[in-house]
Amino acid sequence: MPTTTSLEPTIEPGVHDILRRHNAEAAFQTACDIARSSFPTMQSFHVELLDDPDEEDKVWVLLRIVLPHAYAWETQHQQELRFHEGMVAQVSLELNPLFGLSIDHLPE
């Protein structure tokens, strides 16, 4: 079982309004917990809003994590799978599409 980082996300303005509008505050906390446990070596954790490029007036709550620079692709891939499996298992299918994941790496 992977360890969980205690890193708290920085949250952009407007995120809480979207979460309240969708009654998704608990789902958001679950998504953050899944991200922490799936990516225990994350260096930073940021939450922002992202407009859907295909649907007007649709927005995603994007969980943007930053991993160390030299990170093995295989490890990252397994962690991404763990994240998505956790989302499907623990967040209602109705709310799952509200959340997105973005992974960046620290520069050299």
C-alpha positions in Angstrom: 0.0 0.0 0.0 1.5 3.4 -1.0 2.1 6.0 1.6 0.1 9.2 1.4 1.6 12.7 1.2 0.0 15.3 3.4 0.5 18.0 0.8 -2.5 20.3 0.7 -3.5 21.8 -2.6 -3.5 25.5 -3.4 -7.0 26.2 -4.7 -7.7 29.0 -7.2 -10.7 31.3 -6.7 -13.9 30.0 -8.1 -13.2 26.4 -7.4 -15.3 26.2 -4.3 -18.2 27.9 -6.1 -18.2 25.3 -8.8 -18.0 22.5 -6.2 -21.0 24.0 -4.3 -23.0 24.4 -7.5 -22.5 20.7 -8.3 -22.8 19.6 -4.6 -19.4 18.1 -5.0 -17.5 19.2 -1.9 -17.2 15.7 -0.5 -16.3 14.3 -3.9 -13.5 16.9 -4.2 -12.0 15.9 -0.8 -12.1 12.3 -2.0 -10.4 13.2 -5.3 -7.7 15.0 -3.4 -7.2 12.1 -1.1 -6.9 9.7 -4.1 -4.4 12.1 -5.8 -2.3 12.2 -2.6 -2.3 8.4 -2.2 -1.7 7.7 -5.9 1.2 10.2 -6.2 3.0 10.0 -2.9 6.1 11.8 -4.2 4.3 14.8 -5.7 6.1 18.0 -5.2 3.2 20.4 -5.5 -0.6 20.2 -5.7 -2.7 22.9 -7.3 -6.4 23.0 -8.1 -7.8 25.3 -10.8 -10.7 25.6 -13.2 -10.4 24.7 -16.9 -13.0 25.6 -19.4 -14.1 22.7 -21.6 -13.0 23.5 -25.1 -15.9 21.6 -26.6 -18.9 22.5 -24.5 -19.8 26.1 -23.7 -20.4 26.9 -20.0 -18.8 23.6 -18.9 -15.8 23.7 -16.6 -13.6 21.1 -15.0 -12.0 21.1 -11.6 -8.4 20.3 -12.6 -6.1 18.7 -10.1 -2.6 19.7 -11.3 0.2 17.8 -9.6 3.9 18.2 -10.1 6.3 15.2 -9.8 10.1 15.1 -9.5 12.1 15.8 -12.6 13.6 12.4 -13.3 10.5 10.3 -12.8 10.2 6.9 -14.4 7.4 6.7 -17.0 6.4 3.2 -15.8 6.0 4.5 -12.2 3.9 7.5 -13.4 1.8 5.3 -15.6 1.0 2.9 -12.7 0.2 5.9 -10.4 -2.1 7.4 -13.1 -4.0 4.1 -13.4 -4.3 3.9 -9.6 -5.7 7.4 -9.6 -8.3 6.7 -12.2 -9.3 3.4 -10.7 -9.7 5.2 -7.3 -11.9 7.9 -8.9 -14.2 5.3 -10.5 -14.4 3.3 -7.3 -14.9 6.2 -4.9 -16.4 9.1 -6.7 -19.9 8.8 -8.1 -20.1 8.4 -11.8 -22.3 11.5 -11.9 -19.5 13.7 -10.5 -16.5 11.9 -11.9 -16.5 14.0 -15.2 -16.3 17.2 -13.2 -12.7 16.4 -12.3 -9.6 16.3 -14.4 -5.9 15.4 -13.8 -2.8 17.2 -15.1 0.7 16.0 -14.4 3.8 18.2 -14.8 7.4 17.6 -13.8 9.9 19.8 -12.1 12.4 21.3 -14.5 16.0 20.1 -14.4 
